[in-house]
C-alpha cells in the first residue's frame, strides 16, 4: 500500500530538531548517484550509492546500496526523504524537506576473526538511558529488519535547544551477518504518523548479504 506525505512537522520544531540532531550525528555530505567512497585509502570500506529507478523519465523509486569490507546492504528510500552520509561514523541519515532527521541507520561491522554478538535488550536500554538521562521508556519489544528480529525500544525526552521540544524515538538493533545494524526513528512526540511509516518502510525493504554474495535488492512493489 502506498501513502502520500502528509503535513510535515511544525517548522519551528523541525528547525530545532534538525539543528540539534545533525550536529549530534555529525552528518557531513549528501549522498550522490555515484558511489561515495572513503576519503582515506586506509579507512575501512564504506561505499554508498543511490540508484534511481525510472520508467519513461518517471522516477519510480530509489535504492540505497551500501558496501563494507565484509557485507552489503540495500533498501528503498521512502518518498519525501533524502539521504545524508557520514562515512567516518558509518551512519546514514534520512532527512525530510525541513532537513530534520527522520530515520538513522548506523552500521557497526565486526573485524576479521571477531565473533559477532547478538544485541541484547538490556544493553540497548542502558545505552538509551546513558545518552538521554531522564528519558521516559514507553515500550520494549522486538522488531525485524532484513529478515532478522532484534530488541527495540521506544522512549521520549525533551530537547532544550532553542525551545523545549518533546521528542519521540524508536530504536532497533539487529545482527545481520557480521554487522550490527541500528535503526532509529526520530520525531516530535505528537507527530509520529509520517515518520512511523517511513521507518517501517526502511525496515521492511532492508536487505543484506556477505560482500562476496549476490545481493537481492528489494522490489519496488515492496514500497509502502
Secondary structure, DSSP 8 states (H G I E B T S, - for coil): ----------HHHHHHHHHHHHHHHT--EE--SS-B--SSTTS--EEEEEEEEEETTEEEEEEEEEEESSEEEEEE--TT-EEEEETTTTEEEEE-TT--EEEEEEEEE--TT-------HHHHHHHHHHHSTT-EEEEEEEEEETTEEEEEEEEEEEE-SSS-EEEEEEEEEEEETTEEEEEEEEEETT--HHHHHHHHHHHHH-EEEETTS------GGG--
